[in-house]
Amino acid sequence: MTRVTHSNSHLFRFWGRCGANHIHPDDKPFFDHDVQHGQKLARDFVTDAYGPWPFDGPLETAKVVVCYANPLYSPADRVHQNLIAKQRTGTEPLPQPWYPYYRPRIGVALGAEMTDLCEVVSLFNVCPYPSVTMADRAIRFASGLPSVWAAQKHLREVLIPKARAQEIFLVIARKHQLWGAVDGFESPNIAFSRNIGGHLGQELGKQIRKWLEGGQIWKS
């Protein structure tokens, strides 16, 4: 059996400790407290179907990182538990079963097939737990989770500096407040997108594609 290795960064060390758990060990006391005290703040999150899903694609090496809210829960994804767990290494390409989700949001904007982008793009969720909706109560609960703190830390200490150095193109597309990120970054490689459903849009897509092609990172 091939051994799965994680990066040495804080985020990947954090997720390397999750194992087969459906809730990260650092987050579990918060879920337990919510149940024990009947607060029901976490009731929107589905944690009995498959494990947490903090990112898709090779976050460790991706040249384009798109920051979203949390995974969309689907009962059909139960059959992909092992694939979801592998994504937590941050080294896997975007998983093919979800190309239909990525294509209209990212592939169309970049004018490219997902097979050409699967090792270039990574999706990063500020909250790793799936839900059908993310109501205000869920945002309130998520804001105190160690896994969310870890995501925010990686954004501030790793991704934003890399984008300012033009090593990556960073897009913050959903839940800007929970990410702790607002407009004001003076960098051509950091963009804020507020399109419904997390679609990047044609203009932003052209900007990203131009940067990728200009640096010979990806060619059509």
C-alpha positions in Angstrom: 0.0 0.0 0.0 1.3 3.4 -0.9 2.0 5.6 2.0 0.3 9.0 2.0 2.5 11.8 3.1 1.6 15.3 4.3 3.4 18.6 3.9 5.3 19.9 6.9 3.3 23.1 7.1 1.0 23.8 10.0 -2.1 23.2 8.0 -1.1 19.8 6.6 0.3 18.7 9.9 -3.1 19.6 11.4 -5.0 17.5 8.9 -2.5 14.7 9.1 -3.8 14.1 12.7 -7.4 13.6 11.5 -7.0 10.0 10.4 -10.3 8.2 9.7 -12.3 10.5 12.1 -15.4 12.2 10.7 -14.6 15.2 13.0 -11.1 16.4 13.6 -10.0 15.6 17.2 -9.4 19.3 17.9 -12.9 20.2 16.8 -14.8 17.3 18.5 -15.0 19.0 21.9 -16.9 21.9 20.3 -19.4 19.6 18.6 -19.8 17.6 21.8 -20.4 20.9 23.8 -23.0 22.0 21.2 -24.9 18.7 21.7 -24.6 18.5 25.5 -25.9 22.0 26.0 -28.6 21.7 23.3 -27.4 24.8 21.4 -28.0 23.2 18.0 -25.6 25.7 16.3 -23.9 22.8 14.5 -27.1 21.0 13.3 -26.6 22.1 9.7 -23.3 20.2 9.4 -23.3 16.6 8.4 -20.6 14.7 10.2 -21.9 11.1 10.0 -21.6 10.5 6.3 -17.9 11.1 5.6 -14.9 12.9 7.0 -14.1 16.6 6.9 -13.2 18.1 3.5 -11.0 21.1 3.9 -9.7 21.4 0.4 -9.8 19.8 -3.1 -6.8 19.5 -5.3 -3.0 20.1 -4.7 -3.2 22.9 -2.3 0.5 22.4 -1.5 1.6 23.2 -5.1 -1.4 24.8 -6.8 -0.9 28.0 -8.8 -4.5 29.1 -8.5 -6.3 28.8 -5.1 -10.0 29.6 -4.8 -11.3 30.1 -1.2 -14.9 28.9 -0.6 -17.2 28.4 2.4 -17.7 24.6 3.1 -18.4 21.5 1.1 -21.9 21.0 -0.3 -23.3 17.8 1.3 -24.6 15.1 -1.0 -25.7 11.6 0.0 -24.0 10.3 -3.2 -20.6 11.4 -1.8 -20.8 8.6 0.8 -19.2 6.2 -1.7 -16.2 8.6 -2.0 -15.0 8.5 1.7 -11.5 7.3 0.8 -11.1 9.8 -2.0 -12.2 12.6 0.3 -9.6 11.4 2.9 -6.9 11.4 0.3 -7.7 15.1 -0.6 -6.7 16.1 2.9 -3.0 15.4 2.0 -3.0 18.6 -0.2 -1.1 16.8 -2.9 -3.9 15.1 -4.9 -5.2 16.5 -8.1 -8.8 17.7 -8.2 -11.0 14.6 -8.0 -12.7 13.6 -11.2 -16.2 12.8 -9.6 -16.7 16.5 -8.9 -15.6 17.9 -12.3 -19.3 18.7 -13.0 -19.2 21.0 -10.0 -15.9 22.6 -10.8 -16.4 23.1 -14.5 -19.1 25.8 -14.5 -17.5 27.7 -11.6 -13.8 27.6 -12.6 -13.3 25.7 -15.9 -15.7 27.9 -17.9 -14.2 31.1 -16.6 -10.7 30.0 -17.5 -11.8 28.6 -20.8 -10.2 25.2 -20.1 -11.0 21.6 -19.4 -10.8 20.3 -15.9 -8.3 17.7 -17.1 -5.9 20.5 -17.9 -6.5 22.3 -14.6 -6.7 19.5 -12.1 -3.1 19.9 -11.0 -3.1 23.7 -11.3 -6.2 24.7 -9.3 -7.1 24.0 -5.6 -10.3 24.8 -3.8 -9.9 25.7 -0.1 -12.9 25.6 2.3 -12.7 27.8 5.4 -15.0 25.2 7.1 -14.3 21.6 6.3 -17.7 20.1 7.3 -20.4 19.6 4.7 -23.8 21.0 4.8 -26.7 21.7 2.5 -26.9 25.3 3.7 -24.7 27.4 5.9 -27.0 29.5 8.1 -25.9 32.3 10.4 -26.0 29.8 13.4 -23.6 27.5 11.5 -21.2 30.4 10.7 -21.3 31.4 14.4 -20.4 27.8 15.4 -17.7 27.4 12.7 -16.0 30.6 13.7 -14.7 29.0 16.9 -13.5 25.7 15.4 -9.7 25.0 15.5 -10.0 23.7 11.9 -11.3 27.1 10.8 -8.5 28.9 12.7 -6.1 26.6 10.9 -7.6 27.6 7.5 -7.5 31.3 8.4 -3.8 31.0 9.5 -2.8 29.3 6.3 -4.6 32.0 4.3 -2.8 34.8 6.2 0.6 33.3 6.7 1.1 31.2 3.5 -1.4 32.0 0.7 -1.5 35.8 0.9 2.3 36.2 1.0 2.6 33.8 -1.9 0.1 35.8 -3.9 1.8 39.1 -3.1 5.0 37.5 -4.4 3.1 36.5 -7.5 3.8 32.8 -6.9 0.1 32.0 -7.0 -3.2 33.6 -7.9 -5.5 33.8 -4.9 -9.3 34.2 -5.2 -11.5 34.7 -2.2 -14.9 33.7 -3.5 -17.2 32.9 -0.6 -17.7 33.7 3.2 -15.2 36.6 3.1 -16.1 37.6 6.7 -15.5 34.0 8.0 -12.2 34.0 6.2 -11.3 37.3 7.9 -10.5 38.8 4.5 -11.9 42.0 3.0 -11.1 44.2 0.0 -8.0 46.3 0.3 -5.1 44.0 -0.5 -2.9 45.8 -3.0 -1.9 42.9 -5.1 -2.6 42.0 -8.7 -2.7 38.3 -7.8 -5.4 38.6 -5.1 -9.0 38.9 -6.2 -12.4 39.1 -4.4 -15.3 37.4 -6.2 -18.8 37.7 -5.0 -20.7 35.9 -7.8 -23.6 33.7 -6.8 -22.6 30.0 -6.4 -18.9 30.8 -6.4 -18.6 31.2 -10.2 -15.4 33.2 -11.0 -16.8 35.0 -14.0 -15.4 35.7 -17.4 -13.3 38.8 -16.6 -11.6 37.3 -13.6 -11.1 34.1 -15.5 -9.3 36.0 -18.3 -7.1 37.7 -15.8 -6.1 34.4 -14.2 -5.5 32.7 -17.5 -3.4 35.6 -18.7 -1.2 35.3 -15.6 -0.9 31.5 -16.0 0.1 31.8 -19.6 2.4 34.7 -19.1 4.4 32.7 -16.6 4.2 29.6 -18.8 2.6 27.8 -15.9 -0.2 26.5 -18.0 -0.9 26.6 -21.7 -4.0 25.7 -23.7 
